[in-house]
Amino acid sequence: MTMTVTFHPPDGNHSKTKDIRLVPDVQALDEIDISMHGSPTTGYHMGSDCSDWFSSCFGYDVELLYVGANRREVLGNLSPNKPASWLQSAKQLTGISAGDHEQGLGLSDCAALLVVSETSLRHVSRMLPDDLEGDITKFRPNVVLSGAEHEYEEDFWSEIAVNGNKLLLTANCNRCVSLNIDYKTGDFATGPPGTVLKSLMKERRVDEGAKYSPVFGRYGFVEKQAHGASIKVNDPASVTDTIAERTKFCKRNSAHYNLDVTD
């Protein structure tokens, strides 16, 4: 099975394509050490043919790696299975192995899921000049929910259910200048489209753990019992648990978790 990547240069001329194996034979590939945000794993180099093709598209050296079944540790307080150091101590006392429960990441940034709300996106659109509409793709979610009653109420969601499958939301997504990128040129947008981050910063610097970055959306993970389940567009969704205060990026909220240990 392959996927086809199409490169459209900014000048609109000479588009080109490349077919890439989705599940390559890793036995034939060189291993490469990877570290993202201080969380290491091993990847597999897809070969000079792929790297040379992408390098010619980007105009600088690019290496294409395949992560396969390898996983990175989820750091800080983002993992739903590692809320605090005192819980790790409790696991040792009860004989529970942390490795049996912790979730890992491939090459995604901080979490497996990024959940956003269409209601909050409408607020972004109202903040932008010249009736510019907020572009949901700039926020790079993989779960978009409609029907929230209030803007940014997702700040206080800790668990949602989509078609009966639980998604655990553990941290805010603190935004960067990627919101201002023009997809057609690959450069920073000019005019109103280049003001999205600045507009958000006026009202959405609400995470004490990343006080200089605006928040839009929540990082999350699939509950272990739901691994292998499927969700699709138009599945019913509901909020099944909330928190009293916003999470702080990479800082523990003492009231967020409960522990009940019995003999």
Kinemage of the C-alpha trace (Angstrom):
@kinemage 1
@onewidth
@group {chain A} dominant
@subgroup {mainchain}
@vectorlist {calphas} color= white
{ca met a 1} P 0.000 0.000 0.000
{ca thr a 2} L 1.303 3.439 -0.921
{ca met a 3} L 0.331 7.062 -0.549
{ca thr a 4} L 0.920 9.665 -3.233
{ca val a 5} L 2.404 13.017 -2.180
{ca thr a 6} L 1.899 15.916 -4.602
{ca phe a 7} L 4.113 18.999 -4.437
{ca his a 8} L 2.676 22.258 -5.772
{ca pro a 9} L 5.423 24.924 -5.918
{ca pro a 10} L 4.461 28.484 -4.897
{ca asp a 11} L 4.806 29.728 -8.472
{ca gly a 12} L 2.169 27.236 -9.606
{ca asn a 13} L 4.449 25.540 -12.114
{ca his a 14} L 5.719 21.982 -12.514
{ca ser a 15} L 3.839 20.058 -9.827
{ca lys a 16} L 5.318 16.644 -9.134
{ca thr a 17} L 4.332 13.512 -7.250
{ca lys a 18} L 6.003 10.800 -5.219
{ca asp a 19} L 4.622 7.387 -4.210
{ca ile a 20} L 5.687 6.310 -0.707
{ca arg a 21} L 5.125 2.984 1.031
{ca leu a 22} L 2.784 3.321 4.001
{ca val a 23} L 4.143 0.246 5.803
{ca pro a 24} L 7.715 -0.358 4.661
{ca asp a 25} L 9.849 -3.373 5.540
{ca val a 26} L 11.850 -1.935 8.438
{ca gln a 27} L 14.367 -4.777 8.291
{ca ala a 28} L 15.770 -3.173 5.156
{ca leu a 29} L 15.954 0.366 6.609
{ca asp a 30} L 18.646 2.073 8.679
{ca glu a 31} L 17.699 3.024 12.247
{ca ile a 32} L 17.905 6.685 13.263
{ca asp a 33} L 17.706 8.114 16.810
{ca ile a 34} L 14.939 10.707 17.186
{ca ser a 35} L 14.224 13.141 20.031
{ca met a 36} L 11.184 15.426 20.119
{ca his a 37} L 10.723 17.727 23.115
{ca gly a 38} L 13.285 15.631 24.985
{ca ser a 39} L 11.324 12.416 24.413
{ca pro a 40} L 13.431 9.945 22.369
{ca thr a 41} L 12.586 7.001 20.155
{ca thr a 42} L 13.956 5.217 17.094
{ca gly a 43} L 12.897 5.825 13.500
{ca tyr a 44} L 13.699 4.151 10.203
{ca his a 45} L 15.293 6.081 7.336
{ca met a 46} L 13.145 5.751 4.215
{ca gly a 47} L 16.135 6.007 1.906
{ca ser a 48} L 17.894 8.617 -0.183
{ca asp a 49} L 15.294 8.456 -2.945
{ca cys a 50} L 12.596 9.835 -0.621
{ca ser a 51} L 14.915 12.258 1.161
{ca asp a 52} L 16.266 13.678 -2.100
{ca trp a 53} L 12.750 14.198 -3.442
{ca phe a 54} L 11.565 16.113 -0.371
{ca ser a 55} L 14.832 18.080 -0.222
{ca ser a 56} L 14.281 19.260 -3.788
{ca cys a 57} L 10.757 20.392 -2.867
{ca phe a 58} L 11.705 22.271 0.299
{ca gly a 59} L 14.985 23.685 -0.957
{ca tyr a 60} L 16.986 22.346 2.000
{ca asp a 61} L 18.044 18.943 3.317
{ca val a 62} L 15.132 16.807 4.516
{ca glu a 63} L 15.156 13.234 5.840
{ca leu a 64} L 11.981 11.131 5.739
{ca leu a 65} L 11.678 8.743 8.701
{ca tyr a 66} L 9.149 6.036 9.529
{ca val a 67} L 8.404 5.446 13.206
{ca gly a 68} L 6.580 2.129 12.845
{ca ala a 69} L 5.608 0.561 16.161
{ca asn a 70} L 8.192 2.563 18.143
{ca arg a 71} L 6.850 5.017 20.695
{ca arg a 72} L 7.999 8.090 22.631
{ca glu a 73} L 7.218 8.686 26.286
{ca val a 74} L 4.534 11.283 27.000
{ca leu a 75} L 6.282 13.846 29.211
{ca gly a 76} L 5.094 16.332 31.817
{ca asn a 77} L 1.487 16.135 32.948
{ca leu a 78} L 0.072 15.374 29.499
{ca ser a 79} L -0.190 11.604 29.943
{ca pro a 80} L -3.542 10.442 31.349
{ca asn a 81} L -1.644 7.663 33.127
{ca lys a 82} L 1.007 9.791 34.872
{ca pro a 83} L -0.804 12.654 36.638
{ca ala a 84} L 1.721 13.209 39.404
{ca ser a 85} L 4.770 11.810 41.163
{ca trp a 86} L 2.754 10.779 44.206
{ca leu a 87} L 0.614 8.525 42.015
{ca gln a 88} L 3.738 6.817 40.711
{ca ser a 89} L 4.663 6.072 44.343
{ca ala a 90} L 1.196 4.644 44.912
{ca lys a 91} L 1.640 2.362 41.914
{ca gln a 92} L 4.829 1.038 43.468
{ca leu a 93} L 3.018 0.366 46.746
{ca thr a 94} L 0.160 -1.466 45.048
{ca gly a 95} L 2.386 -3.457 42.707
{ca ile a 96} L 0.901 -1.925 39.569
{ca ser a 97} L 3.428 -1.516 36.773
{ca ala a 98} L 3.366 1.927 35.192
{ca gly a 99} L 4.526 0.415 31.927
{ca asp a 100} L 1.328 -1.632 31.738
{ca his a 101} L -0.803 1.505 31.585
{ca glu a 102} L 1.153 4.368 30.071
{ca gln a 103} L 0.411 5.545 26.573
{ca gly a 104} L 3.094 6.500 24.100
{ca leu a 105} L 3.439 8.731 21.058
{ca gly a 106} L 4.739 8.247 17.572
{ca leu a 107} L 5.852 11.448 15.863
{ca ser a 108} L 2.886 13.581 16.894
{ca asp a 109} L 3.804 16.655 18.904
{ca cys a 110} L 2.545 16.307 22.487
{ca ala a 111} L -0.482 14.018 22.386
{ca ala a 112} L -2.334 11.575 20.182
{ca leu a 113} L -5.406 13.792 19.802
{ca leu a 114} L -6.132 17.497 19.450
{ca val a 115} L -9.772 18.382 20.120
{ca val a 116} L -11.291 21.740 19.131
{ca ser a 117} L -14.769 23.268 19.090
{ca glu a 118} L -16.559 24.915 16.158
{ca thr a 119} L -18.201 27.278 18.647
{ca ser a 120} L -14.788 28.598 19.692
{ca leu a 121} L -13.726 28.913 16.051
{ca arg a 122} L -16.614 31.316 15.470
{ca his a 123} L -15.178 33.497 18.223
{ca val a 124} L -11.830 33.520 16.409
{ca ser a 125} L -13.605 34.661 13.242
{ca arg a 126} L -15.219 37.565 15.090
{ca met a 127} L -11.828 38.716 16.388
{ca leu a 128} L -10.270 38.833 12.927
{ca pro a 129} L -10.394 41.983 10.781
{ca asp a 130} L -12.219 42.474 7.476
{ca asp a 131} L -14.723 39.674 8.073
{ca leu a 132} L -11.955 37.083 7.727
{ca glu a 133} L -13.172 33.589 8.599
{ca gly a 134} L -11.132 31.433 10.957
{ca asp a 135} L -9.580 28.478 9.125
{ca ile a 136} L -9.973 25.306 11.184
{ca thr a 137} L -7.141 23.590 9.287
{ca lys a 138} L -4.668 26.153 10.672
{ca phe a 139} L -5.336 24.716 14.135
{ca arg a 140} L -4.502 21.164 12.919
{ca pro a 141} L -7.100 19.214 14.953
{ca asn a 142} L -7.994 15.598 14.422
{ca val a 143} L -11.290 15.880 16.343
{ca val a 144} L -13.658 18.819 15.700
{ca leu a 145} L -16.808 19.019 17.828
{ca ser a 146} L -19.939 21.029 17.091
{ca gly a 147} L -22.778 21.986 19.411
{ca ala a 148} L -20.889 23.433 22.396
{ca glu a 149} L -23.108 25.983 24.115
{ca his a 150} L -20.325 28.392 25.079
{ca glu a 151} L -17.086 29.537 23.512
{ca tyr a 152} L -14.013 27.887 25.048
{ca glu a 153} L -15.976 25.740 27.456
{ca glu a 154} L -13.659 22.956 26.283
{ca asp a 155} L -10.986 24.513 28.528
{ca phe a 156} L -12.740 22.676 31.362
{ca trp a 157} L -13.444 19.363 29.654
{ca ser a 158} L -11.435 16.437 31.000
{ca glu a 159} L -13.313 13.607 29.309
{ca ile a 160} L -15.573 13.274 26.304
{ca ala a 161} L -17.298 10.279 24.761
{ca val a 162} L -17.549 9.911 20.991
{ca asn a 163} L -19.898 7.137 19.941
{ca gly a 164} L -19.314 5.585 23.365
{ca asn a 165} L -15.506 5.749 23.179
{ca lys a 166} L -13.859 7.792 25.922
{ca leu a 167} L -11.268 10.434 25.054
{ca leu a 168} L -9.242 11.779 27.996
{ca leu a 169} L -8.322 15.473 27.685
{ca thr a 170} L -5.249 16.321 29.742
{ca ala a 171} L -3.798 19.686 28.658
{ca asn a 172} L -4.385 22.888 26.735
{ca cys a 173} L -2.938 23.374 23.271
{ca asn a 174} L -0.849 26.534 23.457
{ca arg a 175} L -0.521 28.112 20.032
{ca cys a 176} L 2.446 29.440 18.069
{ca val a 177} L 3.165 31.377 14.869
{ca ser a 178} L 2.148 28.428 12.685
{ca leu a 179} L -1.365 29.937 12.804
{ca asn a 180} L -0.081 32.726 10.559
{ca ile a 181} L 1.322 30.536 7.772
{ca asp a 182} L -0.014 30.941 4.235
{ca tyr a 183} L -0.457 27.386 2.932
{ca lys a 184} L -0.132 28.520 -0.677
{ca thr a 185} L 3.352 29.999 -0.238
{ca gly a 186} L 4.671 28.214 2.850
{ca asp a 187} L 5.616 31.639 4.241
{ca phe a 188} L 4.033 33.913 6.830
{ca ala a 189} L 0.791 35.421 5.567
{ca thr a 190} L 0.531 39.152 5.009
{ca gly a 191} L -2.393 41.376 5.918
{ca pro a 192} L -5.286 40.117 8.080
{ca pro a 193} L -4.492 36.382 7.624
{ca gly a 194} L -1.157 37.074 9.322
{ca thr a 195} L -2.809 38.426 12.482
{ca val a 196} L -4.494 35.273 13.799
{ca leu a 197} L -1.983 34.643 16.602
{ca lys a 198} L -1.958 38.295 17.679
{ca ser a 199} L -5.757 38.366 17.775
{ca leu a 200} L -5.890 35.262 19.957
{ca met a 201} L -3.279 36.615 22.349
{ca lys a 202} L -5.578 39.471 23.330
{ca glu a 203} L -8.014 37.165 25.114
{ca arg a 204} L -6.687 33.620 25.244
{ca arg a 205} L -3.482 33.727 27.299
{ca val a 206} L -5.194 31.682 29.995
{ca asp a 207} L -2.707 28.885 30.753
{ca glu a 208} L -0.409 29.686 33.680
{ca gly a 209} L 1.999 27.014 32.479
{ca ala a 210} L 2.513 28.814 29.146
{ca lys a 211} L 1.456 32.347 29.960
{ca tyr a 212} L 2.800 33.927 26.761
{ca ser a 213} L 0.912 31.643 24.366
{ca pro a 214} L -2.824 31.691 23.593
{ca val a 215} L -4.895 28.557 24.113
{ca phe a 216} L -7.101 26.957 21.484
{ca gly a 217} L -8.160 23.337 21.908
{ca arg a 218} L -7.251 20.461 24.203
{ca tyr a 219} L -4.700 17.666 23.924
{ca gly a 220} L -6.086 14.209 24.541
{ca phe a 221} L -5.723 10.448 24.409
{ca val a 222} L -7.989 7.495 23.735
{ca glu a 223} L -8.839 5.598 26.907
{ca lys a 224} L -6.976 2.296 26.891
{ca gln a 225} L -10.177 0.245 26.836
{ca ala a 226} L -11.176 1.988 23.585
{ca his a 227} L -7.926 1.245 21.709
{ca gly a 228} L -8.757 -0.193 18.309
{ca ala a 229} L -12.198 1.437 18.211
{ca ser a 230} L -13.253 3.707 15.352
{ca ile a 231} L -14.898 7.112 15.290
{ca lys a 232} L -16.157 8.954 12.238
{ca val a 233} L -17.692 12.217 11.078
{ca asn a 234} L -21.159 12.885 12.584
{ca asp a 235} L -20.717 10.422 15.456
{ca pro a 236} L -22.586 11.588 18.591
{ca ala a 237} L -20.352 13.177 21.225
{ca ser a 238} L -20.916 14.250 24.816
{ca val a 239} L -18.915 15.744 27.670
{ca thr a 240} L -18.658 13.123 30.411
{ca asp a 241} L -16.327 14.812 32.920
{ca thr a 242} L -15.067 18.315 33.646
{ca ile a 243} L -12.536 20.078 35.872
{ca ala a 244} L -13.080 23.078 38.130
{ca glu a 245} L -10.016 24.996 36.943
{ca arg a 246} L -7.948 25.081 33.792
{ca thr a 247} L -5.009 22.717 33.572
{ca lys a 248} L -1.530 24.241 33.655
{ca phe a 249} L 0.800 23.054 30.919
{ca cys a 250} L 3.408 20.692 32.446
{ca lys a 251} L 2.268 21.577 35.960
{ca arg a 252} L 0.116 19.450 38.252
{ca asn a 253} L -3.389 20.538 39.246
{ca ser a 254} L -3.732 19.105 42.749
{ca ala a 255} L -7.522 18.848 42.552
{ca his a 256} L -7.612 17.172 39.157
{ca tyr a 257} L -7.133 13.563 40.227
{ca asn a 258} L -8.490 11.293 42.932
{ca leu a 259} L -6.769 8.209 44.372
{ca asp a 260} L -8.531 5.398 46.196
{ca val a 261} L -6.219 2.577 47.339
{ca thr a 262} L -7.664 -0.443 49.136
{ca asp a 263} L -6.194 -3.741 50.292
